[in-house]
Amino acid sequence: MNPGKAWMLVLLLFAGSGASQAAGPSPRDSYDLDGDGRITFEELMEATGRTSGKMLKDFEPVLRRGFDALDRNHDGVLSARDFDDFREGMRRFREWIDHLLERIRRYSPSEEQTDNGTRT
C-alpha cells in the first residue's frame, strides 16, 4: 500500500474511533489505555480494535507505517504533543474541507435549474 493510503487509514482511525473534540476527557485518553500519557502502537491497535473489529488486524503493517510517521522522535510512542499536533492538523484540514465545500455549493448551479440555465 502506498504512503498516501497509509496516512488515510491512520486519519480514519483517529478521526472515527469515538475521540471527540467535545469538552471533557481528552480524546487522547481513549487511546492511552495505561494512562501514562503516551500512546503505544499496541494501545492504538487495542483501542481502535474495539470499534473497528477484526479487520483492523489486516491493515496492521500499513497502520504501523502511519503510526511511525506520527511518532516524530521515533521513540515508539505518540506523546501528548504528537497526538495533539495531529488532532490540530485534522481540525485545520476539516475547516479547509468545509470552506472548500461551501465555495462549491455557493458557485454550483442549483438543483432547480434546467440544462438551459433557467429555473423550473
C-alpha positions as a Markdown table, in Angstrom:
| # | Residue | x | y | z |
|---|---|---|---|---|
| 1 | Met | 0.0 | 0.0 | 0.0 |
| 2 | Asn | 1.3 | 3.4 | -0.9 |
| 3 | Pro | 2.1 | 6.0 | 1.8 |
| 4 | Gly | -0.9 | 8.1 | 1.0 |
| 5 | Lys | -3.2 | 5.2 | 1.7 |
| 6 | Ala | -1.4 | 4.5 | 5.0 |
| 7 | Trp | -2.0 | 8.1 | 6.0 |
| 8 | Met | -5.7 | 7.9 | 5.1 |
| 9 | Leu | -6.1 | 4.8 | 7.3 |
| 10 | Val | -4.4 | 6.5 | 10.2 |
| 11 | Leu | -6.6 | 9.6 | 9.7 |
| 12 | Leu | -9.7 | 7.5 | 9.7 |
| 13 | Leu | -8.6 | 5.5 | 12.7 |
| 14 | Phe | -8.0 | 8.6 | 14.9 |
| 15 | Ala | -10.9 | 10.6 | 13.5 |
| 16 | Gly | -13.5 | 7.9 | 13.5 |
| 17 | Ser | -13.0 | 5.9 | 16.7 |
| 18 | Gly | -15.0 | 8.0 | 19.1 |
| 19 | Ala | -12.4 | 10.5 | 20.0 |
| 20 | Ser | -14.4 | 13.7 | 20.1 |
| 21 | Gln | -13.3 | 17.3 | 20.4 |
| 22 | Ala | -16.0 | 18.0 | 23.0 |
| 23 | Ala | -15.3 | 19.2 | 26.5 |
| 24 | Gly | -14.4 | 16.6 | 29.0 |
| 25 | Pro | -11.7 | 14.0 | 29.0 |
| 26 | Ser | -9.0 | 14.4 | 26.4 |
| 27 | Pro | -9.6 | 12.4 | 23.2 |
| 28 | Arg | -6.1 | 11.1 | 23.8 |
| 29 | Asp | -7.4 | 9.2 | 26.9 |
| 30 | Ser | -9.4 | 6.8 | 24.7 |
| 31 | Tyr | -6.1 | 5.6 | 23.2 |
| 32 | Asp | -3.8 | 5.9 | 26.3 |
| 33 | Leu | -5.1 | 2.7 | 27.9 |
| 34 | Asp | -2.5 | 2.6 | 30.7 |
| 35 | Gly | -2.8 | 6.3 | 31.5 |
| 36 | Asp | 1.0 | 7.0 | 31.2 |
| 37 | Gly | 0.5 | 10.0 | 28.9 |
| 38 | Arg | 1.9 | 8.2 | 25.9 |
| 39 | Ile | 0.2 | 6.1 | 23.2 |
| 40 | Thr | 2.0 | 2.9 | 22.0 |
| 41 | Phe | 1.1 | 1.2 | 18.8 |
| 42 | Glu | -0.3 | -1.7 | 20.8 |
| 43 | Glu | -2.6 | 0.6 | 22.7 |
| 44 | Leu | -3.7 | 2.2 | 19.4 |
| 45 | Met | -4.5 | -1.2 | 17.9 |
| 46 | Glu | -6.3 | -2.3 | 21.0 |
| 47 | Ala | -8.4 | 0.9 | 21.4 |
| 48 | Thr | -9.4 | 1.1 | 17.8 |
| 49 | Gly | -9.9 | -2.7 | 17.5 |
| 50 | Arg | -12.8 | -2.3 | 20.0 |
| 51 | Thr | -14.7 | -0.2 | 17.4 |
| 52 | Ser | -13.2 | -1.4 | 14.2 |
| 53 | Gly | -13.3 | -5.2 | 14.7 |
| 54 | Lys | -11.0 | -7.9 | 13.4 |
| 55 | Met | -10.5 | -6.3 | 10.0 |
| 56 | Leu | -8.1 | -3.8 | 11.6 |
| 57 | Lys | -5.5 | -6.6 | 12.1 |
| 58 | Asp | -5.3 | -7.0 | 8.3 |
| 59 | Phe | -4.0 | -3.4 | 8.0 |
| 60 | Glu | -1.5 | -3.6 | 10.8 |
| 61 | Pro | 1.6 | -3.1 | 8.6 |
| 62 | Val | 0.1 | -0.1 | 7.0 |
| 63 | Leu | -1.1 | 1.4 | 10.3 |
| 64 | Arg | 2.4 | 0.8 | 11.7 |
| 65 | Arg | 3.9 | 2.9 | 9.0 |
| 66 | Gly | 1.4 | 5.7 | 9.6 |
| 67 | Phe | 2.0 | 5.5 | 13.4 |
| 68 | Asp | 5.7 | 5.7 | 12.9 |
| 69 | Ala | 5.3 | 8.8 | 10.7 |
| 70 | Leu | 3.3 | 10.5 | 13.5 |
| 71 | Asp | 6.0 | 9.5 | 16.1 |
| 72 | Arg | 8.3 | 12.4 | 15.3 |
| 73 | Asn | 11.2 | 11.4 | 17.7 |
| 74 | His | 10.9 | 7.7 | 16.8 |
| 75 | Asp | 10.8 | 6.5 | 20.4 |
| 76 | Gly | 7.9 | 4.1 | 19.7 |
| 77 | Val | 5.2 | 6.1 | 21.3 |
| 78 | Leu | 3.0 | 9.1 | 20.5 |
| 79 | Ser | 3.5 | 11.7 | 23.1 |
| 80 | Ala | 0.7 | 14.1 | 24.1 |
| 81 | Arg | 2.3 | 16.7 | 21.8 |
| 82 | Asp | 2.5 | 14.2 | 18.8 |
| 83 | Phe | -1.2 | 13.4 | 19.4 |
| 84 | Asp | -2.4 | 17.0 | 19.9 |
| 85 | Asp | -0.4 | 18.2 | 16.9 |
| 86 | Phe | -2.1 | 15.5 | 14.8 |
| 87 | Arg | -5.5 | 16.5 | 16.1 |
| 88 | Glu | -4.9 | 20.2 | 15.4 |
| 89 | Gly | -3.8 | 19.3 | 11.9 |
| 90 | Met | -7.1 | 17.3 | 11.5 |
| 91 | Arg | -9.1 | 20.2 | 12.8 |
| 92 | Arg | -7.5 | 22.6 | 10.3 |
| 93 | Phe | -8.0 | 20.0 | 7.5 |
| 94 | Arg | -11.7 | 19.8 | 8.3 |
| 95 | Glu | -12.0 | 23.6 | 8.3 |
| 96 | Trp | -10.3 | 23.7 | 4.9 |
| 97 | Ile | -12.6 | 21.0 | 3.5 |
| 98 | Asp | -15.7 | 22.8 | 5.0 |
| 99 | His | -14.6 | 26.0 | 3.4 |
| 100 | Leu | -14.0 | 24.3 | 0.0 |
| 101 | Leu | -17.4 | 22.6 | 0.1 |
| 102 | Glu | -19.1 | 25.8 | 0.9 |
| 103 | Arg | -17.4 | 27.5 | -2.1 |
| 104 | Ile | -18.5 | 24.6 | -4.3 |
| 105 | Arg | -22.1 | 24.9 | -3.0 |
| 106 | Arg | -22.1 | 28.6 | -3.5 |
| 107 | Tyr | -21.0 | 28.5 | -7.1 |
| 108 | Ser | -22.7 | 25.3 | -8.3 |
| 109 | Pro | -25.9 | 25.6 | -10.2 |
| 110 | Ser | -29.0 | 24.9 | -8.1 |
| 111 | Glu | -30.7 | 21.6 | -8.5 |
| 112 | Glu | -33.7 | 23.5 | -9.6 |
| 113 | Gln | -32.0 | 24.8 | -12.7 |
| 114 | Thr | -32.6 | 23.0 | -16.0 |
| 115 | Asp | -30.0 | 22.3 | -18.7 |
| 116 | Asn | -30.5 | 25.6 | -20.4 |
| 117 | Gly | -29.9 | 27.6 | -17.2 |
| 118 | Thr | -33.4 | 28.6 | -16.4 |
| 119 | Arg | -35.1 | 27.8 | -13.2 |
| 120 | Thr | -38.1 | 25.5 | -13.1 |
